[in-house]
Amino acid sequence: MPTRPSRLERLEAGPDLLTVARERFATRDYRGAVLLLDSAIRSGQGYADAHHLLGMCYALTEQPELALQSFDAAVRLNPRYVEAHLNRAIVLSGLGRAAEASDGMKQALSLGAPDASGFPTMVADRLANMHADLGRAYREAGAFTKAAEHLESALELRPTFADLRLELARTRMEAGNPEAAASELEAVLAKHPNWHDAMLLHGLAAYLSGNLEKAKDVWDRAAERNPDEPRLESYRSMLARRLRGES
């Protein structure tokens, strides 16, 4: 029977690469954002938002061909991604491909009808991101209940946005509910099994829930995929001490 640790260690699984990339983008550090986004995509976070933001970075650093490749990847993953269609059309226009740009613009406009959320796709995306931003602000202020409420609202609009679910898991963890965090992380990893940050956080949730064997299994698998991850050394050392019965 797993036992709960005698005290709650405050441990961090590190910032999510996409979150840091968005921060770099907001400060106009587009080249820095490109490096982070490339790492995020290679680590298993290659969903539509990441490719779209990467396309924006390339477009803003005057690399239209690379921008187009990224926007193409975004719309392949999410054919209803209005902003990706619009930005793709803008890049095509700049490249002198007027007919393709016109087709892309028409497609973007046709996607302006309400989707399953009841809002046009672009509106629902923005509302979800606004809820997420409020959730992060409340989390940073230590208001975890409010933070979770806003992140849940964001996920109601966009249930497939894995980065929002990871953010909710971190919020659950910091609120002292590692079991609920583990549940969110299992949902994330079911869709993105190689997402390294999610694996680290999942192991942490298991550890704080007292499920030490689960934590060991998760961190061992994470180490197989990324043996040079510096956080794993401290996590596994901490786990080994607890398994030996040390405080």
Phi and psi in degrees as a GROMACS rama.xvg file:
@    title "Ramachandran Plot"
@    xaxis  label "Phi"
@    yaxis  label "Psi"
@TYPE xy
-64.8437  143.208  PRO-2
-111.93  144.774  THR-3
-76.4829  138.361  ARG-4
-55.8325  148.405  PRO-5
-66.6092  -23.85  SER-6
-142.662  154.013  ARG-7
-89.2598  108.843  LEU-8
-75.8416  132.562  GLU-9
-89.6351  102.995  ARG-10
-122.592  148.173  LEU-11
-116.39  138.025  GLU-12
-89.3368  8.69556  ALA-13
87.887  155.917  GLY-14
-68.8003  143.96  PRO-15
-69.3112  136.689  ASP-16
-59.8677  -39.1881  LEU-17
-67.5158  -37.5188  LEU-18
-61.7751  -45.4462  THR-19
-66.3778  -38.0065  VAL-20
-62.4532  -41.0274  ALA-21
-63.3078  -37.5779  ARG-22
-64.8399  -41.9793  GLU-23
-64.0135  -41.8509  ARG-24
-61.1803  -42.5062  PHE-25
-63.2053  -28.2867  ALA-26
-94.4033  9.55459  THR-27
67.705  22.0144  ARG-28
-89.6525  73.833  ASP-29
-68.6344  -36.6715  TYR-30
-68.1201  -39.3532  ARG-31
-64.1704  -39.104  GLY-32
-63.9814  -38.044  ALA-33
-59.3875  -45.1438  VAL-34
-61.9739  -43.1066  LEU-35
-66.1531  -43.1015  LEU-36
-66.633  -38.5956  LEU-37
-61.3481  -43.1625  ASP-38
-64.3977  -41.4557  SER-39
-61.3481  -45.0516  ALA-40
-65.1024  -42.1006  ILE-41
-69.2187  -23.9367  ARG-42
-88.6646  5.15394  SER-43
109.619  4.30942  GLY-44
-101.876  35.3126  GLN-45
-85.2226  54.3018  GLY-46
-96.0343  178.854  TYR-47
-58.8193  -41.1946  ALA-48
-58.8751  -41.0874  ASP-49
-64.145  -45.3042  ALA-50
-65.9329  -37.712  HIS-51
-64.2939  -46.1821  HIS-52
-64.3093  -37.2831  LEU-53
-63.3128  -40.2876  LEU-54
-61.0786  -40.8254  GLY-55
-61.7151  -41.9677  MET-56
-61.8625  -44.6205  CYS-57
-65.4765  -40.0841  TYR-58
-62.8698  -40.5315  ALA-59
-77.7402  -11.8533  LEU-60
-109.069  21.5926  THR-61
57.8411  48.4065  GLU-62
-125.587  70.4622  GLN-63
-63.3573  -34.8348  PRO-64
-65.8931  -42.3467  GLU-65
-67.3815  -37.0961  LEU-66
-60.4799  -44.4147  ALA-67
-62.3981  -41.0565  LEU-68
-59.8557  -40.81  GLN-69
-70.354  -42.1025  SER-70
-64.8089  -37.9605  PHE-71
-59.8621  -42.605  ASP-72
-63.7105  -39.6388  ALA-73
-63.3409  -44.3882  ALA-74
-77.0026  -22.3429  VAL-75
-66.6056  -40.9294  ARG-76
-74.1739  -35.2776  LEU-77
-137.918  90.8407  ASN-78
-62.5654  -13.7619  PRO-79
-100.167  16.9806  ARG-80
-80.3773  93.7443  TYR-81
-60.6989  -48.1756  VAL-82
-61.2107  -37.6975  GLU-83
-65.1545  -40.678  ALA-84
-62.7117  -43.6001  HIS-85
-63.1816  -48.6503  LEU-86
-67.3118  -33.9623  ASN-87
-62.4108  -42.4488  ARG-88
-63.5951  -38.6882  ALA-89
-63.4116  -43.8932  ILE-90
-64.5881  -43.3809  VAL-91
-59.9886  -40.2368  LEU-92
-62.0666  -43.301  SER-93
-64.2006  -26.9009  GLY-94
-85.7548  1.7589  LEU-95
81.5658  14.4219  GLY-96
-98.3831  69.2778  ARG-97
-62.0821  -42.8044  ALA-98
-63.8311  -43.3918  ALA-99
-66.1097  -39.0404  GLU-100
-62.2468  -41.6567  ALA-101
-63.1724  -43.3198  SER-102
-62.2153  -41.6704  ASP-103
-64.0204  -40.4452  GLY-104
-65.2608  -41.142  MET-105
-62.5652  -40.3704  LYS-106
-64.7729  -41.3377  GLN-107
-62.0201  -43.213  ALA-108
-65.5822  -36.4469  LEU-109
-67.6193  -23.8942  SER-110
-85.1057  1.78305  LEU-111
-73.7465  -7.69079  GLY-112
-69.7451  155.707  ALA-113
-58.9461  141.681  PRO-114
-102.517  -158.943  ASP-115
-62.1792  -21.5659  ALA-116
-76.0379  -14.9854  SER-117
92.437  -3.23728  GLY-118
-119.57  156.289  PHE-119
-56.5995  149.761  PRO-120
-52.8044  -47.8314  THR-121
-62.967  -39.7412  MET-122
-65.2499  -45.5053  VAL-123
-62.1945  -40.2799  ALA-124
-61.1343  -44.0445  ASP-125
-67.5802  -41.6441  ARG-126
-61.7121  -42.6946  LEU-127
-61.0475  -43.1092  ALA-128
-68.3851  -33.8557  ASN-129
-66.1111  -43.5422  MET-130
-59.9612  -41.8016  HIS-131
-63.3697  -42.0369  ALA-132
-62.6644  -41.9542  ASP-133
-64.2933  -40.5705  LEU-134
-59.7235  -42.7916  GLY-135
-64.8933  -39.6054  ARG-136
-63.8204  -43.82  ALA-137
-65.1555  -38.6619  TYR-138
-62.3424  -44.5634  ARG-139
-63.66  -28.3687  GLU-140
-83.67  -3.4047  ALA-141
84.4644  7.8141  GLY-142
-92.6538  77.6818  ALA-143
-70.0548  -32.7873  PHE-144
-64.8508  -46.8332  THR-145
-63.3705  -40.3128  LYS-146
-59.89  -46.4233  ALA-147
-63.6328  -38.6275  ALA-148
-59.9517  -44.1364  GLU-149
-70.3397  -38.2125  HIS-150
-67.4907  -36.1954  LEU-151
-64.643  -39.4335  GLU-152
-63.7055  -39.994  SER-153
-61.9575  -40.484  ALA-154
-72.841  -26.4645  LEU-155
-62.6855  -37.5439  GLU-156
-77.2276  -37.4465  LEU-157
-136.707  74.5862  ARG-158
-64.8084  -16.6662  PRO-159
-92.5361  0.484018  THR-160
-78.4569  96.0408  PHE-161
-64.1101  -30.7872  ALA-162
-65.2666  -33.0265  ASP-163
-67.4375  -39.1533  LEU-164
-68.8937  -36.2189  ARG-165
-63.8911  -40.594  LEU-166
-62.064  -40.9721  GLU-167
-64.3543  -39.2301  LEU-168
-61.9353  -43.3751  ALA-169
-61.0075  -39.7004  ARG-170
-64.6869  -43.9829  THR-171
-59.1814  -41.4536  ARG-172
-62.4961  -48.2901  MET-173
-68.9462  -22.7879  GLU-174
-80.0596  -1.94302  ALA-175
87.1057  23.5544  GLY-176
-124.136  72.1344  ASN-177
-66.3037  -26.9325  PRO-178
-63.3892  -44.3044  GLU-179
-66.5261  -36.7219  ALA-180
-61.7531  -42.9026  ALA-181
-60.7465  -39.4019  ALA-182
-61.8985  -43.9423  SER-183
-64.0854  -40.1988  GLU-184
-69.9905  -33.1496  LEU-185
-62.827  -38.1174  GLU-186
-65.9803  -39.4798  ALA-187
-64.1858  -48.3166  VAL-188
-72.3738  -20.2595  LEU-189
-64.0423  -32.316  ALA-190
-94.4437  -30.9862  LYS-191
-130.692  72.1922  HIS-192
-64.0968  -19.2999  PRO-193
-104.384  13.3681  ASN-194
-72.0515  108.284  TRP-195
-64.1563  -46.5627  HIS-196
-61.6232  -37.5112  ASP-197
-66.2533  -37.3082  ALA-198
-65.0684  -43.8864  MET-199
-61.2067  -43.9024  LEU-200
-68.9192  -35.1989  LEU-201
-63.7838  -43.1632  HIS-202
-61.1622  -39.1062  GLY-203
-65.5747  -40.8233  LEU-204
-62.9334  -42.0337  ALA-205
-64.0274  -43.489  ALA-206
-59.1493  -47.9564  TYR-207
-71.62  -20.0757  LEU-208
-83.1386  -7.33639  SER-209
90.347  2.60292  GLY-210
-90.2523  78.3366  ASN-211
-69.5513  -35.0024  LEU-212
-65.8477  -38.7856  GLU-213
-63.4219  -44.5911  LYS-214
-58.7277  -43.0161  ALA-215
-61.8162  -45.4069  LYS-216
-60.6576  -45.5901  ASP-217
-65.6354  -46.1273  VAL-218
-70.084  -32.397  TRP-219
-64.5117  -41.6417  ASP-220
-66.8249  -37.1676  ARG-221
-64.5534  -37.9165  ALA-222
-67.043  -34.3241  ALA-223
-63.0636  -36.8746  GLU-224
-81.6614  -33.5731  ARG-225
-143.052  76.1747  ASN-226
-65.1451  -16.7849  PRO-227
-93.346  5.19967  ASP-228
-64.6447  116.569  GLU-229
-66.9839  -29.3161  PRO-230
-67.4305  -29.1613  ARG-231
-64.1245  -35.1681  LEU-232
-59.8465  -46.5699  GLU-233
-70.1861  -38.3831  SER-234
-63.2898  -46.9393  TYR-235
-71.1633  -31.6192  ARG-236
-65.5468  -43.9409  SER-237
-60.4791  -43.3714  MET-238
-65.0442  -42.3313  LEU-239
-60.7818  -39.8884  ALA-240
-63.1207  -41.7484  ARG-241
-68.9264  -38.0052  ARG-242
-64.4629  -29.0943  LEU-243
-82.015  -2.88118  ARG-244
85.2918  14.2323  GLY-245
-85.7814  155.951  GLU-246
